[in-house]
Amino acid sequence: MSYLDNKTAIPGTILFDGQQSRKGYGLNKMCFSFNQESARTAFIDNERRYCEKFNLSEGQIIAIEERDILSLLEQGGSIYYLAKFAGLLGKNMQDIGALQTGLTLAEFKQKLLKAGE
């Protein structure tokens, strides 16, 4: 029996498994490219063309255009690579955590502080 056979859903999260990895391969590869300044510049110059270079699906491209990180997670995005995209938007992991939990950023930060008490 695999540990994945008895998984419990965690509200606001998406299990990143092999299927999600295959679905998001191009998206994650694109986000990884943002480690390079030239990639960030190319993306900013023409987002759609840059997305198409990595063979993103139309749904992924729309989510990029709409800055919909939760949708990108559903479409195979790995949180580790999407953090690079979020950085381009001036956001960080706490911003993403707030989105995932349906809280405001201030509420999410308070929840983290309370959990650490």
MDTraj code that builds the backbone (N, CA, C; nanometers):
import mdtraj as md
import numpy as np

residues = "MET SER TYR LEU ASP ASN LYS THR ALA ILE PRO GLY THR ILE LEU PHE ASP GLY GLN GLN SER ARG LYS GLY TYR GLY LEU ASN LYS MET CYS PHE SER PHE ASN GLN GLU SER ALA ARG THR ALA PHE ILE ASP ASN GLU ARG ARG TYR CYS GLU LYS PHE ASN LEU SER GLU GLY GLN ILE ILE ALA ILE GLU GLU ARG ASP ILE LEU SER LEU LEU GLU GLN GLY GLY SER ILE TYR TYR LEU ALA LYS PHE ALA GLY LEU LEU GLY LYS ASN MET GLN ASP ILE GLY ALA LEU GLN THR GLY LEU THR LEU ALA GLU PHE LYS GLN LYS LEU LEU LYS ALA GLY GLU".split()
xyz = np.array([
    [0.0848, -0.1185, 0.0000],
    [0.0000, 0.0000, 0.0000],
    [0.0889, 0.1244, 0.0000],
    [0.0623, 0.2117, -0.0898],
    [0.1369, 0.3358, -0.1004],
    [0.0809, 0.4391, -0.0037],
    [0.1660, 0.5284, 0.0422],
    [0.1178, 0.6343, 0.1306],
    [0.0169, 0.7234, 0.0592],
    [0.0163, 0.7245, -0.0732],
    [-0.0796, 0.8058, -0.1483],
    [-0.2172, 0.7417, -0.1562],
    [-0.2259, 0.6112, -0.1248],
    [-0.3548, 0.5431, -0.1298],
    [-0.4489, 0.5922, -0.0198],
    [-0.3948, 0.6412, 0.0875],
    [-0.4751, 0.6840, 0.2018],
    [-0.4550, 0.8329, 0.2273],
    [-0.4621, 0.9124, 0.1216],
    [-0.4383, 1.0556, 0.1358],
    [-0.5641, 1.1278, 0.1831],
    [-0.5440, 1.2314, 0.2580],
    [-0.6524, 1.3145, 0.3076],
    [-0.6408, 1.4505, 0.2408],
    [-0.7493, 1.4988, 0.1866],
    [-0.7482, 1.6294, 0.1205],
    [-0.7210, 1.7388, 0.2223],
    [-0.6404, 1.8334, 0.1816],
    [-0.6113, 1.9508, 0.2634],
    [-0.6754, 2.0689, 0.1918],
    [-0.7719, 2.1354, 0.2558],
    [-0.8418, 2.2459, 0.1888],
    [-0.7449, 2.3501, 0.1336],
    [-0.7685, 2.3895, 0.0092],
    [-0.6861, 2.4930, -0.0531],
    [-0.5592, 2.4418, -0.1166],
    [-0.5374, 2.3116, -0.1157],
    [-0.4150, 2.2582, -0.1753],
    [-0.4484, 2.1607, -0.2876],
    [-0.3530, 2.1440, -0.3760],
    [-0.3649, 2.0511, -0.4873],
    [-0.2448, 1.9587, -0.4803],
    [-0.2707, 1.8293, -0.4805],
    [-0.1624, 1.7323, -0.4760],
    [-0.0817, 1.7416, -0.6049],
    [0.0470, 1.7708, -0.5907],
    [0.1351, 1.7784, -0.7072],
    [0.1979, 1.6410, -0.7263],
    [0.1353, 1.5634, -0.8142],
    [0.1808, 1.4273, -0.8392],
    [0.2341, 1.4170, -0.9823],
    [0.2574, 1.2959, -1.0274],
    [0.3108, 1.2766, -1.1615],
    [0.2216, 1.3322, -1.2702],
    [0.0920, 1.3155, -1.2548],
    [-0.0020, 1.3665, -1.3548],
    [0.0048, 1.5189, -1.3618],
    [0.0044, 1.5836, -1.2459],
    [0.0134, 1.7298, -1.2428],
    [0.1478, 1.7762, -1.3002],
    [0.2524, 1.7016, -1.2696],
    [0.3854, 1.7365, -1.3191],
    [0.3897, 1.7339, -1.4712],
    [0.3314, 1.6309, -1.5303],
    [0.3286, 1.6232, -1.6767],
    [0.2442, 1.7358, -1.7361],
    [0.1314, 1.7640, -1.6733],
    [0.0426, 1.8696, -1.7216],
    [0.1116, 2.0060, -1.7166],
    [0.1920, 2.0278, -1.6145],
    [0.2532, 2.1587, -1.5952],
    [0.3971, 2.1705, -1.6395],
    [0.4463, 2.0712, -1.7132],
    [0.5886, 2.0706, -1.7483],
    [0.6336, 2.2018, -1.8136],
    [0.5657, 2.2438, -1.9186],
    [0.6049, 2.3665, -1.9883],
    [0.5917, 2.4895, -1.9002],
    [0.4845, 2.4955, -1.8234],
    [0.4616, 2.6067, -1.7316],
    [0.5742, 2.6162, -1.6289],
    [0.6090, 2.5036, -1.5697],
    [0.7142, 2.5037, -1.4687],
    [0.8506, 2.5352, -1.5294],
    [0.8730, 2.4850, -1.6506],
    [0.9987, 2.5149, -1.7194],
    [1.0082, 2.6651, -1.7472],
    [0.8963, 2.7248, -1.7891],
    [0.8959, 2.8686, -1.8140],
    [0.9246, 2.9456, -1.6850],
    [0.8559, 2.9085, -1.5780],
    [0.8766, 2.9790, -1.4513],
    [1.0211, 2.9650, -1.4029],
    [1.0809, 2.8479, -1.4231],
    [1.2209, 2.8287, -1.3854],
    [1.3109, 2.9231, -1.4645],
    [1.2734, 2.9498, -1.5888],
    [1.3564, 3.0376, -1.6720],
    [1.3669, 3.1785, -1.6138],
    [1.2714, 3.2150, -1.5279],
    [1.2724, 3.3491, -1.4704],
    [1.3888, 3.3720, -1.3744],
    [1.4697, 3.2692, -1.3525],
    [1.5945, 3.2884, -1.2773],
    [1.6896, 3.3797, -1.3538],
    [1.6704, 3.3851, -1.4862],
    [1.7571, 3.4664, -1.5710],
    [1.6910, 3.6014, -1.6006],
    [1.7664, 3.7080, -1.5850],
    [1.7120, 3.8414, -1.6123],
    [1.6645, 3.8540, -1.7564],
    [1.7375, 3.7935, -1.8501],
    [1.6978, 3.8021, -1.9909],
    [1.5611, 3.7372, -2.0137],
    [1.5311, 3.6311, -1.9407],
    [1.4005, 3.5648, -1.9526],
    [1.2907, 3.6537, -1.8973],
    [1.3172, 3.7163, -1.7835],
    [1.2175, 3.8060, -1.7258],
    [1.1877, 3.9222, -1.8200],
    [1.2921, 3.9750, -1.8827],
    [1.2756, 4.0854, -1.9775],
    [1.1962, 4.0401, -2.0991],
    [1.2281, 3.9227, -2.1525],
    [1.1559, 3.8701, -2.2697],
    [1.0086, 3.8474, -2.2367],
    [0.9813, 3.7975, -2.1170],
    [0.8433, 3.7760, -2.0752],
    [0.7680, 3.9082, -2.0678],
    [0.8270, 4.0062, -2.0048],
    [0.7623, 4.1364, -1.9888],
    [0.7389, 4.2028, -2.1247],
    [0.8317, 4.1838, -2.2184],
    [0.8193, 4.2440, -2.3516],
    [0.7007, 4.1885, -2.4298],
    [0.6756, 4.0571, -2.4180],
    [0.5640, 3.9960, -2.4904],
    [0.5273, 3.8657, -2.4190],
    [0.4368, 3.8776, -2.3230],
    [0.4017, 3.7630, -2.2384],
    [0.3481, 3.6453, -2.3188],
    [0.2565, 3.6694, -2.4071],
    [0.1945, 3.5589, -2.4823],
    [0.2987, 3.4856, -2.5665],
    [0.3813, 3.5591, -2.6355],
    [0.4843, 3.4948, -2.7184],
    [0.5782, 3.4120, -2.6307],
    [0.6118, 3.4654, -2.5141],
    [0.7013, 3.3921, -2.4243],
    [0.6337, 3.2639, -2.3746],
    [0.5072, 3.2710, -2.3419],
    [0.4328, 3.1518, -2.2981],
    [0.4266, 3.0480, -2.4096],
    [0.4029, 3.0945, -2.5310],
    [0.3932, 3.0026, -2.6448],
    [0.5263, 2.9328, -2.6717],
    [0.6363, 2.9999, -2.6415],
    [0.7701, 2.9407, -2.6577],
    [0.7826, 2.8124, -2.5745],
    [0.7091, 2.8057, -2.4634],
    [0.7144, 2.6891, -2.3743],
    [0.5933, 2.5969, -2.3919],
    [0.5176, 2.6204, -2.4990],
    [0.4020, 2.5361, -2.5331],
    [0.2964, 2.5296, -2.4230],
    [0.2717, 2.6434, -2.3581],
    [0.1670, 2.6465, -2.2568],
    [0.0309, 2.6289, -2.3239],
    [-0.0604, 2.5657, -2.2520],
    [-0.1971, 2.5513, -2.3017],
    [-0.2641, 2.6884, -2.2996],
    [-0.3733, 2.6990, -2.3727],
    [-0.4469, 2.8260, -2.3741],
    [-0.4953, 2.8606, -2.2332],
    [-0.5390, 2.7608, -2.1577],
    [-0.5826, 2.7849, -2.0201],
    [-0.4701, 2.8375, -1.9327],
    [-0.3511, 2.7843, -1.9502],
    [-0.2362, 2.8318, -1.8733],
    [-0.2009, 2.9749, -1.9127],
    [-0.2055, 3.0038, -2.0429],
    [-0.1747, 3.1397, -2.0896],
    [-0.2755, 3.2391, -2.0331],
    [-0.4029, 3.2031, -2.0355],
    [-0.5054, 3.2917, -1.9803],
    [-0.4816, 3.3144, -1.8306],
    [-0.4483, 3.2085, -1.7582],
    [-0.4217, 3.2229, -1.6150],
    [-0.2998, 3.3129, -1.5913],
    [-0.1991, 3.3023, -1.6761],
    [-0.0824, 3.3915, -1.6661],
    [-0.1277, 3.5353, -1.6888],
    [-0.2054, 3.5569, -1.7940],
    [-0.2521, 3.6926, -1.8259],
    [-0.3391, 3.7498, -1.7142],
    [-0.4171, 3.6634, -1.6507],
    [-0.5059, 3.7087, -1.5434],
    [-0.4379, 3.7084, -1.4065],
    [-0.3125, 3.6632, -1.4026],
    [-0.2355, 3.6570, -1.2770],
    [-0.3049, 3.5664, -1.1757],
    [-0.3625, 3.4582, -1.2258],
    [-0.4418, 3.3661, -1.1446],
    [-0.3553, 3.2485, -1.0979],
    [-0.2856, 3.2682, -0.9900],
    [-0.1917, 3.1681, -0.9402],
    [-0.2640, 3.0411, -0.8970],
    [-0.3819, 3.0530, -0.8394],
    [-0.4558, 2.9332, -0.7988],
    [-0.4924, 2.8476, -0.9204],
    [-0.5314, 2.9112, -1.0288],
    [-0.5607, 2.8369, -1.1505],
    [-0.4349, 2.7698, -1.2048],
    [-0.3221, 2.8384, -1.1958],
    [-0.1959, 2.7803, -1.2426],
    [-0.1584, 2.6571, -1.1604],
    [-0.1885, 2.6594, -1.0316],
    [-0.1658, 2.5406, -0.9487],
    [-0.2521, 2.4246, -0.9982],
    [-0.3772, 2.4536, -1.0291],
    [-0.4695, 2.3505, -1.0791],
    [-0.4250, 2.2961, -1.2146],
    [-0.3536, 2.3781, -1.2903],
    [-0.3115, 2.3394, -1.4247],
    [-0.1694, 2.2837, -1.4290],
    [-0.1225, 2.2363, -1.3150],
    [0.0054, 2.1672, -1.3115],
    [0.1233, 2.2488, -1.2642],
    [0.0978, 2.3698, -1.2197],
    [0.2077, 2.4521, -1.1702],
    [0.2573, 2.4024, -1.0352],
    [0.3880, 2.3950, -1.0219],
    [0.4505, 2.3623, -0.8939],
    [0.4686, 2.4916, -0.8156],
    [0.4325, 2.4889, -0.6902],
    [0.4438, 2.6098, -0.6080],
    [0.5868, 2.6637, -0.6068],
    [0.6843, 2.5742, -0.6161],
    [0.8245, 2.6174, -0.6133],
    [0.8604, 2.6973, -0.7378],
    [0.8060, 2.6593, -0.8520],
    [0.8330, 2.7338, -0.9744],
    [0.7398, 2.8535, -0.9881],
    [0.6145, 2.8391, -0.9460],
    [0.5220, 2.9520, -0.9532],
    [0.5662, 3.0675, -0.8640],
    [0.6443, 3.0381, -0.7621],
    [0.6977, 3.1446, -0.6775],
    [0.7837, 3.2401, -0.7597],
    [0.8475, 3.1894, -0.8623],
    [0.9284, 3.2757, -0.9505],
    [0.8370, 3.3706, -1.0283],
    [0.7241, 3.3187, -1.0766],
    [0.6269, 3.4043, -1.1453],
    [0.5688, 3.5059, -1.0477],
    [0.5344, 3.4601, -0.9291],
    [0.4790, 3.5507, -0.8279],
    [0.5773, 3.6637, -0.7973],
    [0.7050, 3.6307, -0.7959],
    [0.8068, 3.7327, -0.7723],
    [0.8049, 3.8412, -0.8785],
    [0.7787, 3.8029, -1.0030],
    [0.7662, 3.9032, -1.1098],
    [0.6502, 3.9982, -1.0834],
    [0.5505, 3.9479, -1.0118],
    [0.4322, 4.0280, -0.9813],
    [0.4467, 4.1069, -0.8516],
    [0.5638, 4.0934, -0.7870],
    [0.5854, 4.1623, -0.6602],
    [0.5202, 4.0920, -0.5430],
    [0.4934, 3.9622, -0.5592],
    [0.4293, 3.8842, -0.4532],
    [0.5280, 3.7829, -0.3972],
    [0.4962, 3.7310, -0.2785],
    [0.5821, 3.6314, -0.2158],
    [0.4983, 3.5116, -0.1697],
    [0.5606, 3.4185, -0.1007],
    [0.4922, 3.2964, -0.0585],
    [0.3771, 3.3243, 0.0386],
    [0.3880, 3.4281, 0.1199],
    [0.2768, 3.4597, 0.2092],
    [0.1549, 3.5074, 0.1302],
    [0.1790, 3.5811, 0.0227],
    [0.0677, 3.6226, -0.0639],
    [-0.0025, 3.4991, -0.1222],
    [0.0766, 3.4016, -0.1661],
    [0.0197, 3.2793, -0.2230],
    [-0.0540, 3.2004, -0.1146],
    [0.0034, 3.1927, 0.0042],
    [-0.0626, 3.1242, 0.1149],
    [-0.1973, 3.1868, 0.1471],
    [-0.2037, 3.3186, 0.1436],
    [-0.3304, 3.3878, 0.1689],
    [-0.4331, 3.3505, 0.0618],
    [-0.3890, 3.3464, -0.0638],
    [-0.4797, 3.3065, -0.1718],
    [-0.5323, 3.1656, -0.1494],
    [-0.4433, 3.0742, -0.1130],
    [-0.4822, 2.9342, -0.0963],
    [-0.5801, 2.9146, 0.0187],
    [-0.5694, 2.9957, 0.1201],
    [-0.6559, 2.9788, 0.2371],
    [-0.7796, 3.0680, 0.2326],
    [-0.7868, 3.1561, 0.1328],
    [-0.9017, 3.2449, 0.1220],
    [-0.8994, 3.3580, 0.2235],
    [-0.7812, 3.3878, 0.2749],
    [-0.7661, 3.4945, 0.3736],
    [-0.7008, 3.6158, 0.3093],
    [-0.7163, 3.7301, 0.3736],
    [-0.6388, 3.8460, 0.3304],
    [-0.4955, 3.8222, 0.3730],
    [-0.4041, 3.8982, 0.3177],
    [-0.2634, 3.8829, 0.3563],
    [-0.2460, 3.9092, 0.5060],
    [-0.3114, 4.0120, 0.5576],
    [-0.3003, 4.0431, 0.7009],
    [-0.3545, 3.9282, 0.7866],
    [-0.4679, 3.8709, 0.7458],
    [-0.5258, 3.7589, 0.8204],
    [-0.4337, 3.6368, 0.8157],
    [-0.3738, 3.6127, 0.6997],
    [-0.2838, 3.4980, 0.6860],
    [-0.1603, 3.5163, 0.7738],
    [-0.1032, 3.6355, 0.7743],
    [0.0137, 3.6619, 0.8588],
    [-0.0216, 3.6424, 1.0068],
    [-0.1392, 3.6887, 1.0466],
    [-0.1833, 3.6711, 1.1846],
    [-0.1984, 3.5234, 1.2174],
    [-0.2523, 3.4468, 1.1241],
    [-0.2688, 3.3027, 1.1439],
    [-0.1321, 3.2361, 1.1626],
    [-0.0332, 3.2774, 1.0845],
    [0.1023, 3.2217, 1.0997],
    [0.1615, 3.2577, 1.2362],
    [0.1421, 3.3818, 1.2774],
    [0.1945, 3.4245, 1.4067],
    [0.1283, 3.3457, 1.5204],
    [-0.0021, 3.3278, 1.5114],
    [-0.0754, 3.2546, 1.6138],
    [-0.0309, 3.1088, 1.6206],
    [-0.0055, 3.0493, 1.5050],
    [0.0375, 2.9093, 1.4994],
    [0.1756, 2.8913, 1.5636],
    [0.2560, 2.9981, 1.5634],
    [0.3894, 2.9911, 1.6204],
    [0.3962, 3.0149, 1.7698],
    [0.2822, 3.0441, 1.8303],
    [0.2810, 3.0727, 1.9759],
    [0.2946, 2.9461, 2.0567],
])
top = md.Topology()
chain = top.add_chain()
for i, resn in enumerate(residues, 1):
    res = top.add_residue(resn, chain, resSeq=i)
    for name in ("N", "CA", "C"):
        top.add_atom(name, md.element.get_by_symbol(name[0]), res)
traj = md.Trajectory(xyz[None], top)
